[in-house]
Amino acid sequence: MSTSASKEVAFNVVEGEERTVWGTNDGTVSQGELSRKMSCASICSTDGGEEDDDDCGDNEDEKSRHVVLGPQLALKEQLEKDKDDESLRKWKEQLLAGADLSEVGENPDPVVKILSITIITPGRPDLELPIPLVPNAKGYAFALKDGSRYRLKFSFTVSNNIVSGLRYTNIVWKTGVRVENKKVMLGTFSPQKEPYTCELEEETTPAGFFARGSYSAKTKFVDDDGKCYLDRSYCFEIRKDWP
């Protein structure tokens, strides 16, 4: 599990926030520096009719700076193609140290399955959210107390091929106004049977009368090739007390 410094973050617009965590052979992740430019993901509409365009950068200058990635090859084809390049061979051997090559397919597309999203709050039981998110009788996927500290933990599997530049994005609205735009680079992961787990930095929910109430959100997991592995819209609640 990664370790990271605690910090308080109110729900506000965080333009271009990017952090990187890289996969290790034991299925956990640790923090590192962003070393690859993320490509533009698809534009999706929100329930309020606004475009979820901040995941891509909606101006032409930003789009022109994105790296155009070449065609993806099946993992077996990649290993065969680079067998005579010693530096590439050693890098791939290190990256694939925990991979089960017998499970690698001929299809070039990686398969990423998000198993769970867990909200960890000090002094309270972990809240593991089912995938897909299931709302309660009031239509909320979960509820948090205002001014409470929490962190998110993801569990996911990777199979068939290496997934490059997997990132998590989350956009939050309150009464139709966007109050958060978070982008976190998770990293590049090789296929393996055991799930990866990734824990983000600690944050604090906003506090006070005006911070309480209903929020809508859209969560996505996308890779560098623009392939989306999870895209879910949901509602949650911030309350004066824990439910």
N, C-alpha and C positions, 0 to 999 in steps of 0.2 A: 504494500500500500504506500502510496506516495505521502510525503510529509510536506506541509506548506505552512507558511506563516498565516496567522489569523488576521482578518481585517474586516472592518465594518463597511458595508456597501448598501446604501439606500437604493430603492428602485428608481433609478434615473437612467437617462440615455447614456450608454457607454459606447461611443462610436469607435469601431475598429479594435475592440479589445481582443487580444489574441494571446493565449498561453499555450505552451507545448508540453506534452508528456509522452515519453517514448516507451514502447513495450519492452519487457524483459522476458527471459526464458521461463520464469516462475509464474507468469500470468499476471503479475502486478505491473504497475507503471510508475515511473519517476519523472520529475520535471526536467525539462531541458530547454534549449533555445530553438526558436522557429528557424528552419533552414530551407524551407521550400515555399514558394509563393503559392497561395491557394487559388484554384481556378474558380470561375463563376458558377454558382449553383443556379437552379431554375427559380423563376419568380412565381410565387404563390400568392393567392388572395387570402385575406383574413376575413373573419366573420363580419367585420365592420366595413368591408369593401375597400380597405386600404391595401396597397400592394406591399408584400413582404420582400421589398427590393434591397434592403440593407444587407442581406446575406450575400449579395453579389457585388455591391457597389453600383449605383445606378447612373453614374455619369460615364461618358465615353472615354475620358482620360483614364479612369480607373480600369475600365474594361480593356483598354489597349495595353495596359501594363501586365495583364494576366498572362501567365505562361501557357502556351498551347501545347498540351501533352501529346505525344505520339500514340499510336495504336497500342493497346495493351495485349500482351502475349500470354498464352497459357504458361503456368509455372514450369512445367516440364520443358517447354520450348525455350523459355528463358535460360534455364540451367544448361541446356544443350548448346544454345547460341553463344554463351559467354564462357564456355569451358576452357578456352585457350587464353582468356584474359585473367591473369593471376590475381590482380587487385580486385576485379569484380567478383571472381570466384570466392575469394576469401571473405569479402563483404557479405555475399549471399549465404555462405556457410555460417557466418556469425548470426545473420538475421534469421536463418532457418534452423538454428540449433535446436529449438523446441518443436519443430514442425514434424508432423507425421506425413511423409511424402506418399505413403500408400493411399492416403485420403485425397490426394491432389487430383483434380479432374483435368480433362482436356479443354474444358471451357475456360476462356481467359478471365471471366468475371469473378471477382472475389464474392464470397457469400458472408455477410455480416448479419448476425441475429442479435438484437438487443434483448437480453433476458430480463433485466429488471432495472428500475430506477429507484434508489433508496434515499430518503431524507433522514439525515442523522442529526439529532438535536441533543446537546448535553443534558444529562439527567432524565431523558425520556427514552422509551423504547424506539428502536429504529422503525421508520414507516416505509415499508416496501410497497411500491406502487405496481400494480399488475400492468402487463403489456398485452393488449391495449388498455389505456387508462379507463377505469370504470367509475362514473360519477355516482354520488350518493343520491338520496331522495331529493335533495335541494339542487342537484345538478353540479356539485363540486367534486373534483377528483381528490382534494385534500384540503385541510385548513391548518393555518399556522397562527401562532400568537404574535401580536405585534411586538417589535423590539426583541425578538428571540434570535439566538444564534443557531445556524444550521449549516450543513454542507451536503452536497449531492454525491452519491456514489453510483456508478454505472457498472453493470456486468454484461459482457457480450462475448460471443464466440466469432471466430474468423475461420473460414474453411475455403478450400478450392484454390485460392491464390492470395498473394500479398495484397492487403488493402493499404493504399498510400494516402496519407494526409487526411485521415478520418477526423472530423471535427463535429463538435456539438454546438448548436445555435439555439437560442431561446429568446423569443420576443414576447413582451408582456404589455397589455393595455389595461387601463382603468378608465371607465366611462368613455371609451373610444379614443383616448389619448395614449400614445405609446410612452411607457415609463421605463422600459428596459430593453436593451438590445445587446445581448451577450453572445460572444463567439469565442469558443475555446478549442484550440487545436489539441487533439488527443494523441496523434502520432501515426506512425506506420507500423503495421502488425502483420506477422507471418501467420499462416494457418496452423492451428494446433487444436487438439481435442479439448484441453482444459480451457475454461472461460478466462478472459482477461477481466480485471477489475480496475476501475479508475475512480479516484476520489478527488473532487475539486476543492479549491480553497474555501475556507469558512467565510460566510457572509452573515448579515444581520437584516432581518425584515424591517421595513420602515415602522416607526412608532407614532402614535397619536391618533386623534379622532379622525382626521382627514385621510389617514393611511388605511384605515379599516374599511372593509367592504369586499365587494366582488371584483375579481380580476379575470381576464381572459388571456390565454397564452398559446403560443405555437412552438413546439419543440421539434427539432430536426437533427438527424445524424447524416452527414454527407461526406463523400470522399473527394479527393483532388480531381477525379474524372467527372464530378457532378452527379454521381450515382447516389440516390437517396435511399437509406436503409430504414428510416423511421420518420414519419411526418404526422404529428398528432396535434390537434387543437383541443383545448380543454379549458375548464374554469376552476379557479381555486378561491379560497376565502382567507382574508386576514382578520382575526378577531381580537377582542380585548383579552379574552382568556382562552386557554386550550379547550378544545371540544371534549 
